[in-house]
Amino acid sequence: MSTPPPSDARDGSPSRRSRRTITLAWFVAILAAAGLLVLLLVRGGIGDAGGSLLTVAWVLIPLSLALSTWTRKKQRDRYRRRFPTLDVLRQHVDADALRKVRDRDGQNQAVKRLRHQIPEMPLTDAVQLIKSL
């Protein structure tokens, strides 16, 4: 029986660290599948190494892009459910601390700090929130 990945306290979504681990695991799995497929194609006499690599690339690159698009969509949807409006988002952040960072270090540093606190936040929302403080 495996233990569930660490989650954010509010919505049960995976933590930033576990999302990176999941992404790395997918990358390793796709890379291993590509290596195995090339080996099978070459050993099976279906083609040479170059042709086999090209065949694998034509299969796995679109698969990787689809997986990436799917995970980004899930992340965006989770963010929109958690923070449907800018006002809801503003209630969940420490506005005073962000305002101090913005005034002392500039808008870019405040945006970085905000996106570190809420990694799934789109850049446009972060900039808009920091400007509105």
C-alpha positions in Angstrom: 0.0 0.0 0.0 1.5 3.3 -1.1 1.2 6.6 0.7 -0.4 9.5 -1.1 1.8 12.4 -2.2 2.0 15.4 0.1 -0.8 17.9 -0.7 -1.6 21.5 -0.2 -3.7 21.9 2.9 -6.6 23.8 1.3 -7.6 21.9 -1.8 -5.8 18.5 -1.7 -3.7 19.3 -4.8 -0.2 17.9 -5.0 2.5 20.0 -3.4 5.1 21.8 -5.6 7.7 19.1 -4.7 5.5 16.2 -5.5 4.4 17.8 -8.9 8.1 18.0 -9.8 8.6 14.3 -8.8 5.6 13.3 -10.9 6.9 15.2 -13.9 10.4 13.7 -13.5 8.8 10.2 -13.2 6.9 10.7 -16.4 10.0 12.0 -18.2 12.0 8.9 -17.1 9.2 6.6 -18.1 8.9 8.1 -21.6 12.7 8.1 -22.0 12.8 4.4 -21.0 9.9 3.6 -23.3 11.8 5.3 -26.2 15.0 3.4 -25.5 13.2 0.1 -25.3 11.2 0.8 -28.5 14.4 1.8 -30.4 16.1 -1.4 -29.1 13.2 -3.6 -30.2 13.0 -2.0 -33.6 16.8 -2.4 -34.3 17.0 -5.9 -32.8 13.9 -7.0 -34.7 15.4 -6.0 -38.0 12.6 -3.5 -38.7 15.1 -0.7 -39.3 18.4 0.8 -38.6 19.2 2.9 -35.5 18.6 6.3 -37.2 15.3 5.3 -38.7 14.2 3.7 -35.4 15.1 6.9 -33.5 13.1 9.0 -36.0 10.1 6.6 -35.7 10.2 6.8 -31.9 10.5 10.6 -32.0 7.4 10.9 -34.2 5.5 8.9 -31.6 6.8 10.1 -28.3 7.2 13.9 -29.0 3.4 14.3 -29.7 2.7 12.0 -26.7 4.9 14.2 -24.5 3.3 17.4 -25.8 -0.2 16.0 -25.1 0.8 15.0 -21.6 2.3 18.4 -20.9 -0.9 20.2 -22.3 -3.1 17.9 -20.2 -1.2 18.6 -16.9 -1.1 22.3 -17.5 -4.8 22.3 -18.1 -5.4 20.4 -14.9 -3.2 22.9 -13.1 -5.0 25.9 -14.6 -8.4 24.4 -13.8 -7.4 23.7 -10.2 -6.2 27.2 -9.8 -9.4 28.7 -11.2 -11.5 26.6 -8.9 -9.4 27.7 -5.9 -9.3 31.4 -6.9 -12.2 32.2 -9.2 -11.7 36.0 -8.8 -8.9 38.4 -8.0 -10.7 39.3 -4.8 -10.7 35.7 -3.5 -7.0 35.5 -4.3 -6.3 38.7 -2.5 -7.9 37.3 0.7 -5.5 34.3 0.6 -2.3 36.2 0.4 -0.4 38.4 2.9 -1.0 41.7 1.1 1.0 43.8 3.6 4.1 41.6 3.2 3.8 41.6 -0.6 3.3 45.4 -0.6 6.5 45.8 1.5 8.5 43.6 -0.9 7.1 45.5 -3.9 8.0 48.9 -2.4 11.4 47.8 -1.2 12.6 45.5 -3.9 10.3 46.2 -6.9 7.4 44.7 -8.6 9.3 41.8 -10.1 10.5 40.5 -6.7 6.9 40.8 -5.3 5.6 38.8 -8.3 8.3 36.1 -7.7 7.4 35.8 -4.0 3.7 35.6 -4.8 4.3 32.9 -7.5 6.5 31.0 -5.0 3.6 30.9 -2.5 1.1 29.9 -5.2 3.1 28.2 -8.0 0.2 27.4 -10.3 -0.7 31.1 -10.5 -0.5 32.5 -14.0 2.0 35.4 -14.4 -0.7 37.8 -15.6 -2.8 37.2 -12.4 0.3 37.7 -10.2 1.2 41.0 -12.0 -2.3 42.2 -11.8 -2.6 41.4 -8.1 0.7 43.1 -7.2 -0.3 46.2 -9.2 -3.6 46.3 -7.3 -2.0 46.3 -3.8 
